[in-house]
Amino acid sequence: MKHTAAPLFESLRQFVERGQAPFYSPGHKGGRTLDPWFREHIAAIDLNNLPDTDTLHCPEGPILEAERLIADAWGVGQSFILVQGSTSGNIAVALSALRPDEPVLVARNAHKSVLAGLVQVGARPVWVEPRWDGRFGVAHGLDARVVERAFGESGAKALWVLHPTYYGTTGDIAALAELCRRHDAKLLVDGAHSPHFAFHPDLPTPGEKAGAAATVQSVHKILSGLSQAAVLHIDPAVLDPASVRRGLQLIQTTSPHFAIMASIDLARRQMMLDGRELLDQTLERARAAAIRLAAVPGLRVLRPEHLAGAGTGLHQLDETKLLVGTAGLAAAARDIVERLNHVHGVQPELSGTGHVLCITTIGNTADDMERLIVGFEEVASHVGRQSVNPETGETGLIGDLLAVRPETVLTPREAFFAADEAVPLSAAAGRIAAEAITPYPPGIPLLMPGERFSTDVIDLLLALRNAGNPISASDPTMGLVTVVR
Ligand SMILES: Cc1ncc(COP(=O)(O)O)c(C=O)c1O
């Protein structure tokens, strides 16, 4: 082995030195929006729990004071600083809000940290289908009528929603909150992508202001937080703060990075002092870019005119996100992103079937936006167009995925801890999955742990694999799958 090499460090250095136009998280975009003294002293403030610095697990000094300011800024009863992303927040929400075997309505496009919480608690998820959108090849929020039916059928006392989706779309959170009130159920919000909603009236209604018992937000994704910086807001009248703290003590490190915590403190200050103006500029830049991108032949951009109205899973849109539909171009979205990156030095957040997602924040400049638009214009003319049904777009994949909804047999926890074995996928019909199997796109598990393999599911997984779609599972080649013995 060649120990003069430092491969990870070198690849990061090369990435930074290429100077890409950043349309990905974290929101500070290479440090542009960070306080200058803080940016220069990140190593110096990498400290331990000392009398002067306070302790995250039971804060009494500056951490507690910072948490109080966070709660005030976001307008909630109580907030907790998280140093392990929204992932740790979602697990803490499960530990404090749910109980073993209790039914809970969960959006099927939930992030895997929600599944991690369900496995740890042993609650019984009742999956609720989000609103799918063939034009862009993505899933949005939940339709209120679908949730109402699920409440009636399940007797669940909690609803766990994604607000917003990765793509910045939301359901009607006020209508969902009202349904929760009527059914005496807690509203739990995975708001990983919503830390900025509270600071601008043109952004969607924040979960924490709509009556959520708990809202988790990744400050690092959109605001000036370092990676892993996140917050958990609760309504202490609904969720016992002591049980939340107890849950967090189980899962958070005892050596939190003080720079991560301080970045939340500073992101809060920045939003309270200048947030309105900074977000005004961000929205203005993103809206102008959306109009120009939508004018490029072969592209479409998700805009407010695509919204489906009150009570639907496509009720509001975070316009700082640019979801660019690429189904009208004669190239796969991942190849479009590769050319944007290698030829134009533009790095989007992700690509999926028929779309590219660009995240714009207070850290992007007019120059970034120009590079993005010019890059897309060149790539579009380079790859050429293909015809596509303007209403439905590329629905093939989504139709296939929706057609197979597997039977739930065990809770995710029961399946996770059951004795298991690996069997060939071709021999798995009738068996119960002990793992989540997630094709990308759309990155939503086709099978959750505890769900049964059918021949339809197996055929679809084989077709997806043969078409070259990456599949996240213990064996990504889908040769073997892990099932309950
Ligand atoms: C919807 C959603 N929830 C939770 C998370 C986890 O957030 P974090 O990476 O801050 O742990 C993510 C991450 O992408 C996410 O997209």
The ligand as a MOL file (V3000), in Angstrom:
LIG
                    3D

  0  0  0     0  0            999 V3000
M  V30 BEGIN CTAB
M  V30 COUNTS 16 16 0 0 0
M  V30 BEGIN ATOM
M  V30 1 C -35.9640 14.3220 3.3200 0
M  V30 2 C -34.7120 14.0910 4.0800 0
M  V30 3 N -34.7810 13.8180 5.3940 0
M  V30 4 C -33.6810 13.6180 6.1350 0
M  V30 5 C -32.4380 13.6840 5.5510 0
M  V30 6 C -31.2360 13.4550 6.3960 0
M  V30 7 O -30.6020 14.6750 6.5970 0
M  V30 8 P -29.0750 14.7810 7.0680 0
M  V30 9 O -28.2590 14.4740 5.8530 0
M  V30 10 O -28.9720 16.1770 7.5630 0
M  V30 11 O -28.8750 13.7640 8.1390 0
M  V30 12 C -32.3100 13.9670 4.1860 0
M  V30 13 C -30.9870 14.0100 3.5270 0
M  V30 14 O -30.8450 14.1500 2.3440 0
M  V30 15 C -33.4760 14.1680 3.4330 0
M  V30 16 O -33.4220 14.4350 2.1070 0
M  V30 END ATOM
M  V30 BEGIN BOND
M  V30 1 1 1 2
M  V30 2 1 2 3
M  V30 3 2 2 15
M  V30 4 2 3 4
M  V30 5 1 4 5
M  V30 6 1 5 6
M  V30 7 2 5 12
M  V30 8 1 6 7
M  V30 9 1 7 8
M  V30 10 2 8 9
M  V30 11 1 8 10
M  V30 12 1 8 11
M  V30 13 1 12 13
M  V30 14 1 12 15
M  V30 15 2 13 14
M  V30 16 1 15 16
M  V30 END BOND
M  V30 END CTAB
M  END
